[in-house]
């Protein structure tokens, strides 16, 4: 992994062995030799309106400088970042509406990226308002548990760190570091905020079906975000993908951040078997030796398979 460059996520198709796409997706029926007008896109990014490090303005300015030609700001359960910049986008960059929505499939928390929707659609506005309320209630419960663990003032501290952004566990983690309770944000998650820890509050998010229905009603396209991050068995993942498709979802994120060897192969098989389309994104939050930079090259994706072709 050390040989992978930090600056850009564009290496992903070589790293994911995408040269084997032809055999996986039907051999000679797939055409690679087409002209691509917009070769670098990023449909999964985060600004400081949720848990990213850069303001929405700095994020899109940087994307434009690094050659991204089409992108979406997909903050968690809020479009505040997108709305703050959508009227003043840098020349050469097309910004489409986006948001990463929290939802529930059975007892599993799932993320669905919405792309190209009407941000003023009442159905989307109501949905985002309900998620904002749910996040605030979750934050209060996290703070209460941290208080009982000897860390008083967590809610006020996390809100101060968030500075008006959609509050989440990363803000609690940063506050815990600043307050001297832990040495690092990673340690905060490992000891207090991660899965199964006292700060891991189970939420009854909207269902997967209701979330996809909201996106469709608002005129958008639903993408199943980072499908392999849910740590499911192959059978369970296929069931999730079927439920997503049957609800009206249209695409899977085949590239999200830095894929591990074999990940893209697995997701391409799901795309082929379930007759879905492809989305890609860096999942950029901040500069990190472990995360991808902005932008994914799409020149090698077969014509007709990219969700961007429907936007």
Secondary structure, 3 states (H helix, E strand, C coil): CCCCCCCCCCCHHHHCCHHHHHHHCCHHHCCCCCCCCCCEEECCECCCCCCCCCCHHHHHHHHHHCCCCEEECCCECCCHHHHHHCCCCCCCCEEECEEEEEEEECCEEEEEEEECCCCCCHHHHHHHHHHHHHHHHHHHHHHHHHHHCCCCCHHHHHHHHHCCCCCCHHHHHHHHHHCCCCCCHHHHHHHHHCCCCCCCCCCCCCEHHHHHHHHHHCCCEEEECCHHHHCCCHHHHHHHHHHHHHHCCCEEEEEECCCCCCHHHHHHHHHHHHCCEEEEECCECCCCCCCCCCCEECCCCCCCCEHHHHC
